[in-house]
Amino acid sequence: MDFAFTKSQEALRARIREVITAVVDDEAITATHESGTNHWPPLVRALGQAGILEEARPGAGQDPVALSILSSESQKLGAPFDSIGMALAIAGVLEAVGSDFLRERVGAGLLAGEQTVCFGLTEPDGGSDLAALKTKATFDGERWVINGAKMWTTLAHIADWVFLLVRTDSDRGRYGGFTVFVVPMDTPGITVDPIETMSTERANATFYDDVAVGPEWIVGDLHEGWQVLSVMLGFERGMGDTTALVPLARRVVEWATEIGRIGDPLIRERLAQIAIDAQVCDLLTQRTVWTAATGQPPGTEGSIAKVFATERYQHHARWAQATAGAEGLLGYGAEGAAAGGWIDHDVRHSVPQTLQGGTSEINRNNIAERRLGLPRAR
Ligand SMILES: Cc1cc2nc3c(=O)[nH]c(=O)nc-3n(C[C@H](O)[C@H](O)[C@H](O)COP(=O)(O)OP(=O)(O)OC[C@H]3O[C@@H](n4cnc5c(N)ncnc54)[C@H](O)[C@@H]3O)c2cc1C
């Protein structure tokens, strides 16, 4: 296992940092924080124009490490990444299994950094068990008519497209009979309601009432949505939120310096621990990327990296808040707030991190059953 970047990967890393630092200034950070939407259009556009989105698109013939470099550099620099990660995963899926029509209508705009896509997977009755989803599409002889509801559809209020998993045939067993559609968000019958989360990030409930689309909007084969989904999940390998400890450490240093406690041995010891954990996160993520790059099927590496990174983030953020005392409880922009309120933000933000993209419990089940060979939990 060789973790060193090649010369061209190092060059890509430098270009990414250059674009991000040129476009993401304090105004961008404040605007994305206040909007609750982890998307900064000028950044996405600049990455598109620089050809970086195309380079980082996952798929055959591409450098599998490029996407993880973009993801981790963005997160380390505190740049909004959600919309970029989602766009690249879908552009990769369309390249791999989409039609020419979808690549031209949807993929091209995503890779140019001009358009955004959201994921319509989770439903109100439960997200961990995706195979139980109820949103369905029926064919009226000409078009597919979609009815149902999705929950936690991040970015739905700004997205151009939704990558929507629905049932198209209920007689094909538990994992058969699903189809993925890319649906234009301005199609009549789609309603988007905001959900304000404790992390201050906006999620959405989305409703689909007689939303009619032609068969040209199907991704991959009809009734084979599960395969399309597994292509997408494969592309997400190594792209998770595993670098949050880096900006957290920066904020703790900022706060401790400001109040003259940077020499405090307790704080220094904790900072060292955060740095060690950040390094472990990096290695675990690189292992996930390496298994993907060598063509191995998804194993438990992604689950291990996600559980460790998100739970250590939550643990250290809570320590920082407790140590900062009352100022640690003050939110973003409040006078006197520790690190300008970013410590409070980190504590809030670290909670959904252990849920979205697969909860800690589900990931632990995966590790227990597939890695440790323990019996199925249920
Ligand atoms: C901020 C945020 C943004 C999100 N963005 C998106 C998005 O853009 N698109 C999208 O489709 N989804 C999105 N999600 C949904 C996310 O993927 C789900 O929340 C997650 O998969 C869990 O599903 P659930 O919330 O329905 O919980 P449930 O599946 O109902 O689980 C409830 C609890 O039971 C536990 N549990 C469930 N099954 C088991 C089991 N078999 N063994 C042990 N414990 C179990 C879970 O760990 C959890 O603690 C987002 C979620 C959040 C919080």
The ligand as an SDF file (V2000), in Angstrom:
LIG
                    3D

 53 58  0  0  0  0  0  0  0  0999 V2000
  -28.6640   16.4550    7.7780 C   0  0  0  0  0  0  0  0  0  0  0  0
  -29.0610   15.2580    6.9670 C   0  0  0  0  0  0  0  0  0  0  0  0
  -28.9720   15.3040    5.5870 C   0  0  0  0  0  0  0  0  0  0  0  0
  -29.3710   14.2190    4.8000 C   0  0  0  0  0  0  0  0  0  0  0  0
  -29.3270   14.3200    3.4240 N   0  0  0  0  0  0  0  0  0  0  0  0
  -29.8940   13.3390    2.6780 C   0  0  0  0  0  0  0  0  0  0  0  0
  -30.0530   13.5080    1.2550 C   0  0  0  0  0  0  0  0  0  0  0  0
  -29.6160   14.5040    0.6750 O   0  0  0  0  0  0  0  0  0  0  0  0
  -30.7180   12.5560    0.5550 N   0  0  0  0  0  0  0  0  0  0  0  0
  -31.2160   11.4190    1.1550 C   0  0  0  0  0  0  0  0  0  0  0  0
  -31.8020   10.6020    0.4650 O   0  0  0  0  0  0  0  0  0  0  0  0
  -31.0630   11.2280    2.4920 N   0  0  0  0  0  0  0  0  0  0  0  0
  -30.4250   12.1660    3.2570 C   0  0  0  0  0  0  0  0  0  0  0  0
  -30.3140   12.0030    4.6260 N   0  0  0  0  0  0  0  0  0  0  0  0
  -30.8820   10.8170    5.2210 C   0  0  0  0  0  0  0  0  0  0  0  0
  -29.9020    9.8740    5.8790 C   0  0  0  0  0  0  0  0  0  0  0  0
  -29.1900    9.1240    4.9470 O   0  0  0  0  0  0  0  0  0  0  0  0
  -30.7310    9.0410    6.8480 C   0  0  0  0  0  0  0  0  0  0  0  0
  -31.0760    9.9030    7.9260 O   0  0  0  0  0  0  0  0  0  0  0  0
  -30.0410    7.8470    7.3690 C   0  0  0  0  0  0  0  0  0  0  0  0
  -29.8320    6.9230    6.3470 O   0  0  0  0  0  0  0  0  0  0  0  0
  -30.8710    7.1940    8.4910 C   0  0  0  0  0  0  0  0  0  0  0  0
  -32.1970    7.0360    8.1140 O   0  0  0  0  0  0  0  0  0  0  0  0
  -33.3790    7.5870    9.0410 P   0  0  0  0  0  0  0  0  0  0  0  0
  -33.0670    8.9740    9.4360 O   0  0  0  0  0  0  0  0  0  0  0  0
  -34.6610    7.3220    8.3400 O   0  0  0  0  0  0  0  0  0  0  0  0
  -33.2950    6.7010   10.3680 O   0  0  0  0  0  0  0  0  0  0  0  0
  -33.8680    5.2430   10.5850 P   0  0  0  0  0  0  0  0  0  0  0  0
  -33.4130    4.3520    9.4890 O   0  0  0  0  0  0  0  0  0  0  0  0
  -35.3290    5.3260   10.8470 O   0  0  0  0  0  0  0  0  0  0  0  0
  -33.1070    4.8340   11.9120 O   0  0  0  0  0  0  0  0  0  0  0  0
  -33.4940    5.3350   13.2140 C   0  0  0  0  0  0  0  0  0  0  0  0
  -32.4940    4.8120   14.2360 C   0  0  0  0  0  0  0  0  0  0  0  0
  -32.5310    3.3610   14.2550 O   0  0  0  0  0  0  0  0  0  0  0  0
  -31.2390    2.8410   13.9970 C   0  0  0  0  0  0  0  0  0  0  0  0
  -31.3670    1.6380   13.1470 N   0  0  0  0  0  0  0  0  0  0  0  0
  -32.0990    1.5080   12.0070 C   0  0  0  0  0  0  0  0  0  0  0  0
  -31.9580    0.2660   11.4880 N   0  0  0  0  0  0  0  0  0  0  0  0
  -31.0970   -0.3990   12.3270 C   0  0  0  0  0  0  0  0  0  0  0  0
  -30.5360   -1.7080   12.3250 C   0  0  0  0  0  0  0  0  0  0  0  0
  -30.8200   -2.5880   11.3520 N   0  0  0  0  0  0  0  0  0  0  0  0
  -29.6880   -2.0480   13.3380 N   0  0  0  0  0  0  0  0  0  0  0  0
  -29.3840   -1.1550   14.3310 C   0  0  0  0  0  0  0  0  0  0  0  0
  -29.8900    0.1190   14.3800 N   0  0  0  0  0  0  0  0  0  0  0  0
  -30.7210    0.4820   13.3990 C   0  0  0  0  0  0  0  0  0  0  0  0
  -30.4940    3.9270   13.2480 C   0  0  0  0  0  0  0  0  0  0  0  0
  -29.0990    3.8000   13.4140 O   0  0  0  0  0  0  0  0  0  0  0  0
  -31.0420    5.1900   13.9070 C   0  0  0  0  0  0  0  0  0  0  0  0
  -30.3610    5.4400   15.1070 O   0  0  0  0  0  0  0  0  0  0  0  0
  -29.8600   13.0420    5.4240 C   0  0  0  0  0  0  0  0  0  0  0  0
  -29.9310   12.9830    6.8310 C   0  0  0  0  0  0  0  0  0  0  0  0
  -29.5430   14.0630    7.5980 C   0  0  0  0  0  0  0  0  0  0  0  0
  -29.6590   13.9720    9.0890 C   0  0  0  0  0  0  0  0  0  0  0  0
  1  2  1  0
  2  3  1  0
  2 52  2  0
  3  4  2  0
  4  5  1  0
  4 50  1  0
  5  6  2  0
  6  7  1  0
  6 13  1  0
  7  8  2  0
  7  9  1  0
  9 10  1  0
 10 11  2  0
 10 12  1  0
 12 13  2  0
 13 14  1  0
 14 15  1  0
 14 50  1  0
 15 16  1  0
 16 17  1  0
 16 18  1  0
 18 19  1  0
 18 20  1  0
 20 21  1  0
 20 22  1  0
 22 23  1  0
 23 24  1  0
 24 25  2  0
 24 26  1  0
 24 27  1  0
 27 28  1  0
 28 29  2  0
 28 30  1  0
 28 31  1  0
 31 32  1  0
 32 33  1  0
 33 34  1  0
 33 48  1  0
 34 35  1  0
 35 36  1  0
 35 46  1  0
 36 37  1  0
 36 45  1  0
 37 38  2  0
 38 39  1  0
 39 40  1  0
 39 45  2  0
 40 41  1  0
 40 42  2  0
 42 43  1  0
 43 44  2  0
 44 45  1  0
 46 47  1  0
 46 48  1  0
 48 49  1  0
 50 51  2  0
 51 52  1  0
 52 53  1  0
M  END
$$$$
